[in-house]
Amino acid sequence: MKGIAIGVFLAIVGVILWLTTKEVETPVVSLHKAGLVLAIVGGAEALFALLGWAKKADK
């Protein structure tokens, strides 16, 4: 359950960054692109945690 919560949290923060920081420029990394990466990683984390939880409940 903890992995699902972390994944959802990362996805929400990533989407917020992706939608709100399009015009912000930083010297190292674009916050817009970092938000998109966070959203994808968070979604994958939640999906894999959910699949693992379902597999464990199946046994």
N, C-alpha and C positions, 0 to 999 in steps of 0.2 A: 504493500500500500504506500510505503514511503517513496518508492521509485516513481509511482504514478503521480504523486503530489509534486515531486521535484520536476518531473517532465512537464506537467501542466503549468507550473510556475514559470519555468524557463520559456515555454512557448508563449505565455501571456506577456512576459517581459520583452521577449524578442519581437512580438508583433507591435507592441507599443513603441519600441525603439525604431522599428522599421517604418512605422507610419508617421512618426513625429520628427524624425531627424534627417529628413531628405536634404535640407538646405544647410545643415551643420557640417563644417569641414574641420577635421582634425589632422594634425601632421602625420600620424602613424597609420590609422585605420579609419575607414568611413563608418560612422555609427549606423548608417542606413544598411550597409552590407552586414555589419556585425549583428544587427537586429534580425536580419533574415536568417543568418546562420544559427543564431540562438533559437529562433522559432523552429527551424528544421530539426535541430538537435533535441530540443525539448519534446517535440512531437514524436521523434523516434524513441526517445527515452521512455515516454509514457506508453507507447505502443509495445515496446519490448517488455516493460514491466507488467503490462496488462496480459500479454501472451504468456509470460512466465507464471503469473498468478493463476491464469486459467489452466495451464498445464499441471500446476501443482494441485489444483482443486479437482482435476480430472482423475487423479490417482486415488 
